[in-house]
Amino acid sequence: MKFTYAYKTSDGKRHEAAIEAVSREEVFATLRARGIKAIKVVAEDGSKANGEGNAGRTGVSVRSWAWQRTGMSVALVAAALVLIVVLAFLALKYQVARRAGDNAPHLTMRGDTRPPDAEAAALKEIVEKADAARLCWTGRLDALRIDEIASPAGVMTNADVSARYRIAKDAQKALERAKAETRAVFAAVATAFPLDSVAAKDAQRLYGERMAELDAAEISLSNRKFALALLEANRGKWTLSGTGEAVFLDARLARMYKYCLDGIGTVADTARWQRDFSTAD
């Protein structure tokens, strides 16, 4: 490799010359042997070579290549360590989730699918509140004794039935309150878990069942009021049977009264059918 070097003579003048050598160190050594103190040595290819100039074939210095190789090794080791840590974390997470899943209560019968712990806890809380709301409204209706609203014997022996209509009005308010309370309980579903989760679908199904039950109670109450109005408006056109039931002499009134009795017995499973298809004629 050819190098250019600069040096000063005793008169202080700067001079430059060229020399062939393997490395920059060899240039200095050669010049020192000649009694010349070089102040600058530059490889002809432009690098301040210390054995790291253009090698003529690869264009990469020995030191640069060594550093690149070392950097690549460090990066590979670091990547391997990161991969090991990630795999260990995932394995631990899987084991924890599996243990939690085995100990979680079965809140759904859909195969082995179960909501995660947080969703299961939220669903359990919603179910408990829904049960409490149901217990409240059924208790209110029992306290009002709504089964006596359209009692044939009571209507026959009492000309004033206004108290019975008041009971029906209070019962209607109780059912409206029950629907509002039930909606408030299930409103938490939207924030408790994703709406496409198993727990959300279970909550939606339960909400439908509870609201259908309230719909059935409203239909039953409506038919009690209808039966009361029919009995009151047609005094003298019906009599009491030996079991205390009203017996209408007019066939059309008898059919209407039977319609009322059927409606009083409406349950959640048939509430929609009763509302959409039953007739009084």
C-alpha positions as CSV (number, residue, x, y, z in Angstrom):
1,M,0.0,0.0,0.0
2,K,1.3,3.4,-0.9
3,F,1.4,6.2,1.8
4,T,2.1,9.9,1.7
5,Y,3.8,11.4,4.7
6,A,4.7,14.9,5.8
7,Y,7.7,16.0,7.9
8,K,9.7,19.1,8.7
9,T,13.4,19.7,8.3
10,S,15.6,21.5,10.8
11,D,15.0,24.8,9.0
12,G,11.3,24.4,9.8
13,K,10.1,23.8,6.3
14,R,7.4,21.2,5.6
15,H,8.0,18.5,3.1
16,E,5.9,15.6,1.7
17,A,7.0,12.3,0.2
18,A,5.6,8.9,-0.7
19,I,6.5,5.4,0.6
20,E,5.3,1.8,0.2
21,A,4.4,-0.1,3.3
22,V,2.0,-2.7,4.7
23,S,0.6,-0.4,7.4
24,R,0.8,3.0,8.9
25,E,2.9,1.6,11.8
26,E,5.4,0.2,9.3
27,V,5.7,3.7,7.7
28,F,6.5,5.3,11.1
29,A,9.0,2.5,11.9
30,T,10.7,2.9,8.5
31,L,10.9,6.7,8.8
32,R,12.3,6.5,12.3
33,A,15.0,4.2,11.1
34,R,15.9,6.9,8.5
35,G,16.0,9.6,11.2
36,I,12.8,11.2,9.9
37,K,10.0,12.2,12.3
38,A,6.8,12.2,10.3
39,I,4.0,14.6,11.4
40,K,1.3,13.1,9.2
41,V,0.9,9.8,7.4
42,V,-2.1,9.3,5.0
43,A,-2.8,6.3,2.8
44,E,-3.0,7.1,-0.9
45,D,-6.6,6.0,-1.1
46,G,-7.6,8.8,1.3
47,S,-7.9,7.0,4.7
48,K,-5.6,7.8,7.6
49,A,-4.6,4.2,7.5
50,N,-3.4,2.2,10.5
51,G,-3.6,-1.0,8.6
52,E,-7.3,-0.1,7.9
53,G,-7.1,1.5,4.5
54,N,-8.7,0.1,1.3
55,A,-7.6,-3.5,1.2
56,G,-8.1,-3.6,-2.5
57,R,-10.7,-6.3,-2.7
58,T,-13.5,-5.8,-0.1
59,G,-13.4,-2.1,0.6
60,V,-13.9,-2.9,4.3
61,S,-11.3,-2.4,6.9
62,V,-10.2,-5.1,9.3
63,R,-11.3,-3.1,12.4
64,S,-14.6,-2.2,10.8
65,W,-15.3,-5.8,9.9
66,A,-14.4,-6.9,13.5
67,W,-16.7,-4.3,15.0
68,Q,-19.6,-5.3,12.7
69,R,-19.2,-9.0,13.6
70,T,-19.1,-8.2,17.3
71,G,-22.2,-6.0,17.0
72,M,-24.1,-8.8,15.2
73,S,-23.1,-11.3,17.8
74,V,-24.4,-9.0,20.6
75,A,-27.7,-8.4,18.8
76,L,-28.2,-12.1,18.3
77,V,-27.6,-12.9,21.9
78,A,-30.0,-10.1,23.0
79,A,-32.7,-11.3,20.6
80,A,-32.3,-14.8,22.0
81,L,-32.6,-13.6,25.5
82,V,-35.8,-11.6,24.7
83,L,-37.3,-14.7,23.0
84,I,-36.6,-16.8,26.0
85,V,-38.2,-14.3,28.4
86,V,-41.3,-14.0,26.2
87,L,-41.8,-17.8,25.9
88,A,-41.4,-18.2,29.7
89,F,-44.0,-15.4,30.3
90,L,-46.5,-17.0,27.9
91,A,-46.0,-20.4,29.4
92,L,-46.6,-19.0,32.9
93,K,-49.7,-17.1,31.8
94,Y,-51.1,-20.2,30.2
95,Q,-50.7,-22.2,33.3
96,V,-52.3,-19.5,35.5
97,A,-55.3,-19.2,33.1
98,R,-55.7,-22.9,32.9
99,R,-55.8,-23.3,36.7
100,A,-58.2,-20.4,37.0
101,G,-60.5,-21.9,34.3
102,D,-60.5,-25.3,36.1
103,N,-61.6,-23.6,39.3
104,A,-64.1,-21.2,37.8
105,P,-67.9,-21.9,38.3
106,H,-69.8,-23.2,35.3
107,L,-72.1,-20.3,34.5
108,T,-73.1,-21.7,31.1
109,M,-74.0,-25.1,29.7
110,R,-72.6,-24.4,26.2
111,G,-69.9,-27.1,26.0
112,D,-66.7,-26.2,27.8
113,T,-66.9,-22.5,27.0
114,R,-66.7,-20.3,30.2
115,P,-66.4,-16.6,30.6
116,P,-63.1,-15.3,32.1
117,D,-63.0,-14.8,35.8
118,A,-63.8,-11.1,35.7
119,E,-66.8,-11.6,33.4
120,A,-68.0,-14.5,35.5
121,A,-67.9,-12.3,38.6
122,A,-69.7,-9.5,36.9
123,L,-72.4,-11.9,35.5
124,K,-72.8,-13.4,39.0
125,E,-73.4,-10.0,40.5
126,I,-76.0,-9.1,37.8
127,V,-77.8,-12.4,38.4
128,E,-78.0,-11.8,42.1
129,K,-79.3,-8.3,41.6
130,A,-81.9,-9.5,39.1
131,D,-83.0,-12.2,41.5
132,A,-83.4,-9.5,44.3
133,A,-85.4,-7.3,42.0
134,R,-87.7,-10.2,41.1
135,L,-88.2,-11.1,44.7
136,C,-89.2,-7.5,45.4
137,W,-91.9,-7.1,42.7
138,T,-93.4,-10.6,43.3
139,G,-93.6,-9.7,47.0
140,R,-95.3,-6.4,46.2
141,L,-98.0,-8.1,44.2
142,D,-98.5,-10.8,46.8
143,A,-99.0,-8.0,49.4
144,L,-101.6,-6.3,47.2
145,R,-103.6,-9.6,47.0
146,I,-104.2,-9.2,43.3
147,D,-106.0,-12.5,43.1
148,E,-109.0,-11.0,44.8
149,I,-109.4,-8.2,42.2
150,A,-111.9,-10.2,40.1
151,S,-113.3,-12.5,42.8
152,P,-116.9,-13.3,41.7
153,A,-118.0,-13.8,45.3
154,G,-116.5,-10.4,46.4
155,V,-118.1,-8.6,43.4
156,M,-121.5,-10.2,44.1
157,T,-121.6,-9.2,47.7
158,N,-120.2,-5.7,47.3
159,A,-121.8,-3.1,45.1
160,D,-118.7,-0.8,45.4
161,V,-115.7,-2.2,43.6
162,S,-113.6,0.9,43.6
163,A,-111.2,-0.5,46.1
164,R,-110.6,-3.4,43.7
165,Y,-109.7,-1.0,40.9
166,R,-107.3,0.8,43.2
167,I,-105.6,-2.5,43.9
168,A,-105.2,-3.0,40.1
169,K,-103.8,0.5,39.7
170,D,-101.2,-0.1,42.5
171,A,-100.3,-3.4,41.0
172,Q,-99.7,-1.8,37.6
173,K,-97.4,0.8,39.2
174,A,-95.5,-2.0,40.9
175,L,-95.0,-3.8,37.6
176,E,-93.8,-0.6,35.9
177,R,-91.4,0.0,38.7
178,A,-90.2,-3.7,38.5
179,K,-89.5,-3.2,34.7
180,A,-87.5,-0.1,35.4
181,E,-85.5,-1.8,38.2
182,T,-84.8,-4.8,36.0
183,R,-83.6,-2.6,33.1
184,A,-81.3,-0.7,35.5
185,V,-79.8,-4.0,36.7
186,F,-79.0,-5.2,33.2
187,A,-77.8,-1.9,32.0
188,A,-74.4,-2.8,33.6
189,V,-73.9,-5.5,30.9
190,A,-72.6,-3.0,28.4
191,T,-69.8,-2.0,30.7
192,A,-69.2,-5.2,32.5
193,F,-67.9,-7.2,29.5
194,P,-67.8,-7.2,25.7
195,L,-71.3,-7.6,24.2
196,D,-70.1,-10.5,22.0
197,S,-68.8,-12.5,25.0
198,V,-70.4,-15.7,26.4
199,A,-71.3,-13.8,29.6
200,A,-73.0,-11.0,27.8
201,K,-75.1,-13.5,25.8
202,D,-76.1,-15.3,29.0
203,A,-77.1,-11.9,30.6
204,Q,-79.1,-11.0,27.5
205,R,-80.9,-14.3,27.6
206,L,-81.7,-13.9,31.3
207,Y,-82.9,-10.3,30.7
208,G,-85.3,-11.6,28.0
209,E,-86.7,-14.2,30.5
210,R,-87.2,-11.7,33.3
211,M,-88.9,-9.1,31.1
212,A,-91.1,-11.8,29.5
213,E,-92.2,-12.8,33.0
214,L,-93.1,-9.2,33.8
215,D,-95.0,-9.0,30.4
216,A,-96.9,-12.0,31.5
217,A,-97.8,-10.4,34.9
218,E,-99.0,-7.3,33.1
219,I,-101.2,-9.4,30.8
220,S,-102.6,-11.3,33.8
221,L,-103.3,-8.1,35.6
222,S,-105.0,-6.6,32.5
223,N,-107.3,-9.7,32.3
224,R,-108.2,-9.4,36.0
225,K,-109.3,-5.8,35.4
226,F,-111.3,-7.0,32.3
227,A,-113.0,-9.8,34.3
228,L,-113.8,-7.3,37.1
229,A,-115.4,-4.9,34.6
230,L,-117.3,-7.8,33.0
231,L,-118.7,-9.0,36.3
232,E,-119.6,-5.5,37.5
233,A,-121.3,-4.4,34.3
234,N,-123.4,-7.6,34.0
235,R,-124.8,-8.1,37.5
236,G,-127.8,-10.4,37.3
237,K,-126.5,-12.1,34.1
238,W,-124.3,-14.5,36.0
239,T,-124.5,-16.7,39.1
240,L,-122.0,-18.4,41.4
241,S,-121.3,-22.1,41.0
242,G,-120.8,-24.4,43.9
243,T,-117.1,-23.7,43.7
244,G,-117.5,-20.0,43.7
245,E,-117.0,-19.5,40.0
246,A,-119.0,-17.1,37.9
247,V,-121.4,-18.8,35.5
248,F,-122.8,-16.5,32.7
249,L,-126.1,-17.3,31.1
250,D,-125.3,-15.5,27.9
251,A,-123.0,-17.5,25.6
252,R,-121.1,-14.5,24.3
253,L,-120.5,-13.2,27.8
254,A,-119.4,-16.7,28.9
255,R,-116.8,-16.7,26.1
256,M,-115.5,-13.3,27.0
257,Y,-115.2,-14.3,30.7
258,K,-113.4,-17.5,29.8
259,Y,-111.0,-15.4,27.7
260,C,-110.3,-13.3,30.8
261,L,-109.7,-16.4,32.9
262,D,-107.3,-17.8,30.3
263,G,-105.4,-14.5,30.2
264,I,-105.1,-14.4,34.0
265,G,-103.2,-17.7,33.7
266,T,-100.6,-16.3,31.2
267,V,-97.0,-17.2,31.9
268,A,-93.7,-16.0,30.4
269,D,-93.5,-18.8,27.8
270,T,-96.9,-17.9,26.3
271,A,-97.1,-14.1,27.0
272,R,-96.2,-13.1,23.5
273,W,-98.7,-15.6,22.0
274,Q,-101.4,-14.4,24.4
275,R,-100.7,-10.8,23.4
276,D,-100.6,-11.4,19.6
277,F,-103.2,-14.1,19.0
278,S,-105.8,-14.4,21.7
279,T,-109.2,-12.8,21.1
280,A,-112.3,-12.3,23.2
281,D,-114.7,-13.4,20.5
